[in-house]
Amino acid sequence: MKLEELSVEAASVVRQESAWQRVRRSWSVRAGGAVLLALALVAIAAPWLGTVDPSLFDAGSRDLLPGKFGEITTLEGEILQHRFVMGSDSFGRDIYSRVIYGTRVSLIVGICAALVALAFGIVLGLCSGYLRWLDGVLMRVMDGLMAIPAILIAIVLVAMWRASLWSVIVAIAVPEIPRVTRLVRSLVLTIREEPYVEAAISLGTPTWKIMFSHILPNTIAPLIVQGTFICASGILVEAILSFLGVGLPPDVPTWGNIMAEGRVQFVEYPHNVFFPGIFLAITVLAVNILGDGLRDTLDPKMAKRV
């Protein structure tokens, strides 16, 4: 077989390689996915990995350094000897257990905020990109929302409602909706000019079916990447809101709440901020690495770099 024929055959194999095969070969996807899987397992197994209830405390065990022994008072009034692996806070609560349980809250907030933003952004983006008469109105509303800093929108929305898990999720998701909407709109404006869409229109296919059956499937790859970045941003914003005292109630163990309570004594007891901060940084870094890997593998123009 000639060299030219071999080159053509090799190029054909590369083109036929599926996106899933490229994803599996990406070290970024594997590394980020492995860390997130480990964190998800930690969140699921929190009742078994946590040494005590994160709400239990004892006034005599306040501000213990990591590895020190102290006492914990159970709900039944029983006093137990306990080793504080990551130390204790100013209320005598076990930081290790609070960090482990905080993994649940952070992952739930990040994933749910991404799903809510994607759900609304997809619908609005499809309508804006395909229905020309609705494009001007929707885009002006989205531009108005994007002109306001996301953290300010989140603070206002949380302040309007009673602080709860779902109010925080909605407050984080709302500022992200305009970004998803603009992304979907830009994709729809390109896809709607494709021959298969024009053929569906000429055959009298209903508008909703064209939008959700012919156009939406071709926007999935960029939306998956965008969802990972929204998830990382949501985890950070939740920590910021809790740190500022406008997020979840203080009795709910979140990484932001733990750092907020420990910032006053940071110089004397840095472990109160250090351990939840490390978990927060690792989680956000893993999500961003996963997002970068998905972008490189799902984008045909960058697939050859993986």
CORMO-V900414 format. One record per pair of residues at least 4 apart in sequence whose C-alpha atoms are under 7 Angstrom apart, sorted by the first residue. I is the first residue (numbers start at 0). J is the second residue. Records with the same first field share a line. If there is no record, write none. Layout:
I: J / J
This chain:
0: 4 / 5
1: 5
2: 6
3: 7
4: 8
5: 9
6: 10
7: 11
8: 12
9: 13
10: 14
11: 15
12: 16
16: 20
17: 21
18: 22 / 296 / 297
19: 23
20: 24
21: 25 / 296
22: 28 / 293 / 296
25: 29 / 292 / 305
26: 30
27: 31 / 288 / 289 / 292
28: 32 / 288 / 289 / 292 / 293
29: 33
30: 34
31: 35 / 285 / 286 / 288 / 289
32: 36 / 289
33: 37
34: 38 / 285
35: 39 / 282 / 285
36: 40
37: 41
38: 42
39: 43
40: 44
41: 45 / 99
42: 99 / 100 / 102 / 103
44: 48
45: 49 / 99 / 100
49: 96 / 99
50: 96
51: 96
52: 96
53: 92 / 93 / 96 / 97
54: 92
55: 71 / 72 / 73 / 92
56: 71 / 72 / 90 / 91 / 92
57: 70 / 71 / 72 / 90 / 91
58: 90 / 91
60: 69 / 70 / 91
61: 87 / 88 / 89 / 90 / 91
62: 86 / 87 / 88 / 89 / 91
63: 67 / 86 / 87
64: 86 / 87
65: 83 / 84 / 85 / 86
66: 82 / 83 / 84 / 85 / 86
67: 82 / 83 / 86
68: 80 / 81 / 82 / 83
69: 80 / 81 / 82
70: 78 / 79 / 80 / 81
71: 78 / 79 / 80 / 81
72: 76 / 77 / 78 / 79
73: 77 / 78
83: 87 / 93
84: 95
85: 94 / 95
86: 93 / 94
87: 91 / 92 / 93 / 94
88: 92 / 93 / 94 / 261 / 271
93: 97
94: 98
95: 99
96: 100
97: 101 / 252
98: 102 / 254 / 275
100: 252
101: 105 / 252 / 253 / 254
102: 106
103: 107
104: 108 / 253
105: 109 / 234 / 253
106: 110
107: 111
108: 112 / 168 / 233 / 234
109: 113 / 230 / 231 / 233 / 234
110: 114 / 230
111: 115 / 168
112: 116 / 168 / 169 / 171 / 172 / 230 / 233
113: 117 / 172 / 226 / 229 / 230
114: 118
115: 119 / 172
116: 120 / 172 / 173 / 175 / 176
117: 121 / 176 / 179 / 226
118: 122
119: 123 / 176
120: 124 / 176 / 177 / 179 / 180
121: 125 / 179 / 180 / 183
122: 126
123: 127 / 180
124: 128 / 180 / 181 / 183 / 184
125: 129 / 183 / 184 / 187 / 210
126: 130 / 133
127: 131 / 133 / 134 / 137 / 184
128: 134 / 184 / 185 / 187 / 188
129: 187 / 188
130: 134
133: 137
134: 138
135: 139
136: 140
137: 141
138: 142
139: 143
140: 144
141: 145 / 177
142: 146
144: 174 / 177
145: 177
147: 152
148: 152
149: 153 / 174
150: 154
151: 155
152: 156 / 174
153: 157 / 170 / 171
154: 158 / 245
155: 159
156: 160 / 170
157: 161 / 162 / 166 / 167 / 170 / 245
160: 166
162: 166 / 167 / 246 / 247 / 248
163: 167 / 247
164: 168 / 247
165: 169
166: 170
167: 171 / 246
168: 172
169: 173
171: 233 / 236
172: 176
175: 179
176: 180
177: 181
178: 182
179: 183
180: 184
181: 185
182: 186
183: 187 / 218
184: 188
185: 189
186: 190 / 218
187: 191 / 214
190: 214
191: 196
192: 196 / 197
193: 197
194: 198
195: 199
196: 200 / 213
197: 201
198: 202
199: 203 / 204
200: 204
204: 208 / 209
205: 209
206: 210
207: 211
208: 212
209: 213 / 214
210: 214 / 215
211: 215
212: 216
215: 219
218: 222
219: 223
220: 224 / 297
221: 225
222: 226
223: 227
224: 228 / 290 / 293 / 294
225: 229
226: 230
227: 231 / 286 / 287 / 290
228: 232 / 287 / 290
229: 233
230: 234
231: 235 / 283 / 286 / 287
232: 236
233: 237
234: 238
235: 239
236: 240
237: 241 / 246
238: 242 / 254 / 255
239: 243 / 255
240: 244 / 245 / 246
241: 245 / 246 / 247 / 255 / 256
242: 255 / 256 / 258 / 259
247: 251
249: 256
252: 256 / 257
253: 257
254: 258 / 275 / 279
255: 259
256: 260
257: 261 / 271 / 272 / 275
258: 262 / 271 / 272 / 275
261: 265 / 271 / 272
262: 272
264: 268
265: 269 / 272
269: 273
270: 274
272: 276
273: 277
274: 278
275: 279
276: 280
277: 281
278: 282
279: 283
280: 284
281: 285
282: 286
283: 287
284: 288
285: 289
286: 290
287: 291
288: 292
289: 293
290: 294
291: 295
292: 296
293: 297
294: 298
295: 301 / 302 / 305
296: 301 / 302 / 305
297: 302
298: 302
